[in-house]
Amino acid sequence: MAIVTVPASAQTNATNPDRAKIDCSDEANATAADCVKDGGAKGGSGAAEAGAVFLPALIVDLFPNPAAPPAPVPTPRPEPAAPVAGNQAGPPSGGAIVSPTDLIAVQPPRAVTGEFVPDEVLVTVDGDAGAVQQIAASFGLEVRSQRQSRLLGTIVVRFGIPDGRPVGVVLAQLAADGRTQRREPNHIYSLQQAAGIVNYAFDRIALDAKQASGENVRVAVIDTGIDDTNPALAGVIAVQFDAMPGVPIEKRDHGTSVDGLIAGVGALEGMAPGARIYHARAFEGGKSTMDVILSALDWAADQNVSIINMSFVGPKNDLLGTACRNARALGMVLVAAAGNNGPKAPYGYPAAFDGVIAVTATDAKDGLMPQANRGAYVFISAPGVKMVAPSGAGSDVVTGTSFAAAIVSGAIANLIHAAPERSADDIEKALAATARDLGPKGRDNDFGYGLLDIKAAQTAKE
């Protein structure tokens, strides 16, 4: 289930982790320096300007989106009555599963393989339901679902292609209609779990297990379904959201492990006991699509969470980048797996977007997981090799940047619990400034700033 990512040679030894706030999809305003994280060239991956979209097995998409910049999407602002912070009481416990309420779905998502759904495109539309139907009729498409996205600030439509035209051709055709703001393939993303005792993570990241707490800090997890009967998740799950209600749940291991590593209780205690998990099921068979993930992200934003954990990897997608940027503008800390696809893999997203903390995995001796992605976007290292975690079968030994990301999310919940006023920017700077350097001196493409040191981060000056 690995997604290959772009190799990058750029690195910096700077200690200031400030990220560029430039939207690298806007080639008119972005500079090479601003956009180095997206592959070292203006507007994203250097190969993207040659028309290539890097996907598993290095498939080349010969029909990229038109070069004209898309219409601006308004950045959402948090409502004063519901600030993002820790120590917030969640809804009644029990983890009742809810589904999208504004989704108009004619055809539900289905299990898919490959790099993107071969007969669908995702489009943001400037207009109402009537405009959506007119666009479908004009271009011979089917409206398979549509909903209002909070993070994108517009209607997102999943159009079906009933006549077999290639996705790239349809995207190019839709560019002729000014009502279509953004046009993307419905990309497929993969969970980052490698094949696979006391949890050694507490010791390695300098977190006292007896004092660890994320009490009432809200953490959203976008992952598989979970086994909410597992004792490690007792009282941990605030609410469950099913972003793909038409697809039966068959696997619950990955999501159960991620939730447990963040906030598990009992014998398999997580990094932040007391944290409240807002769990969005968006994966089945280790795969998901962009429209499903966007639905889960919008739901998470509506839950007033402080942290969003994204233990998955896929290709660069402008809709996902905009959603992540706007979630960060709302004050949320975004944590993502860097990827398990090897040192020569292309960049993995959402980890490689600015404002997202990209986490790689180390073992009990602080050695890098051999199959970890490398690149200038790697931000920090955390334990993620051969750790015991809860699973759908009780417990299991897990390995992967997915689980390293969960460790970082739990650690950040401790920071927010201790100081709810800390901003996402401050937390990111503190993690970078206090990380224990590994590998070449300074920030590098393998370990990022180094191994997470949560004790030092807690006392770092703002």
Buried (B, 14 or more C-beta within 10 A) or exposed (E): BBBBBBBBEEBEEEEEBEBBEBBBBBBEEBEEEBBBBBBBBBBBBBBBBEEBBBBBEEBEBEBBBEEEEBEEBEEBEBEEEEEBBBBBEBEEEEBEBEBBEEBBBEEEBEEBEEBBBBBBBBBBBEBEEEBBBBBBEEBEBBBBBBBEBBBBBBBBBBBBBEEEBBBBEBBBBBBEBEBBBBBBBBBBBBBBBBEBEEBBBBEBBBBEEEEBBBBBBBBBBBBBBBBBEBBBBEEBBBBBBBBBBEBEBEBBBBBBBBBBBBBBBBEBBBBBBBBBBBBBBBBBBBBBBBBBBBBBBBBBBBBBBBBBBBBBBBBBBBBBBBBBBBBBBBBBBBBBBBBBBBBEBBBBBBBBBBBBBBBBBBBBEBEBBEBBBBBBBBBBBBBBBBBBBBBBEEBBEBBBBBBBBBBBBBBBBBBBBBBBEBEBBBBBBBBBBBBBBBBEEEBBBBBBBBBBBBEBBBEBEE
